[in-house]
Amino acid sequence: MKKQASGLFPVPGSNQPTWGFYAHQQINRLAVFTLPVEMIPFFKKHIGFLSDNAVNPDKRRYAVAGEAPRHFIDLDAYADTSSATLPRFYKDAADRYGEDTLALHGVVPWQIQLTKYQLTEAFKQRDVRRILRVAADLGHYIADANVPLHTTRNYNGQLTSQQGIHGFWESRLPELFSTDYDFLVGQAEYIYSPQRAAWRAVFNAHAALDSVLRFEKILTNEVGDGRKFGFEERNGITVKTYAVEFSRQYHERLKGQVERQMRASVKMVGNFWYTCWVDAGQPDMRALARYALDEREQNEEVEEKKSWLKRLFSVRSED
């Protein structure tokens, strides 16, 4: 599997889920508040589910075949990313490069489009369980598309001697500083071209990549490894992580970049949820809000997640 998930407390060589569990959950939760009044009763009722299950795709990465490529795209693997060379529709891209090549270099913009269609269908069918599960997944893929390090082969700084930067940028910084971010992003808006919106997100994220790598390298050279890392106690365990002061200086040099990308994620998730609902004919969400997942459905959710974990430990034990 090409991409490794990076760790809650990022240090070189550690493993941690994309955007960090905390940030993914916050993005889905905050997206609920962008929705129009017609959708709010349903989404606010299930805000806990949408937040908690925002991390499901990461939990499936090692347990479900084909999941890992859905979280990234290596734009720098293609000599030319114009639409003429790297088609924006999956079938056209697969015809040109082959599905194996696309899987190797990631498919996140195409996955966003596919999940958008799945959510629209779930709304059309008034399938509460599927609406919630697909909406949570869609929020995850959209958030991943807004991470600069999800757009490059150098996804964890391994090509530039910056191992660990993935988790540093997308988890450590939000956990330390996102309480001060402004998440008033306005009301969700209809997206006339979801395909273009998905590609715009990854290209905007890729444009920020140079700063992500360059400023970390400069700051590391200035302060040295001795001041770059520190130790913190988490759940009774002492862990090595990026020092708070080093994190603060890096965060300041990025000049609001992490906040901008989180805000973009929140707004984009709300936009896509709203667009799916409109494209489905605007079903009555107040009526659906009266429906609660029954015990059987809740048990199915639990059993499915247990099966992910069982496969995860089976796969990891063989590595």
Buried (B, 14 or more C-beta within 10 A) or exposed (E): EEBBBBBBBBBBEBBBBBBBBBBBBBBBBBBBBBBBEBBBBBBBBBBEBBBBBBBBBBBBBBBBEEBBBBBBBBBBBBEEBEEEEBBBEBEEBBEEBEEEEBBBBBBBBBBBBBBBEBBBBBBBEBBBBBBBBBBBBBBBBBBBBBBBBBBBBBBBBBEEEBBBBBBBBBBBBBBBBBEEBEBEBEEBEEBEEBBEBBBBBBBBBBEBBEBBBEBBBEBBEEBEEEBBBBEEEEEEEEBBBBBEEBBEBBBEBBEEBBBBBBBBBBBBBBBBBBBBBBBBEEBEBEEBBEEEBEEEEEEEBEEEBEEBEEBBEEEEEEE
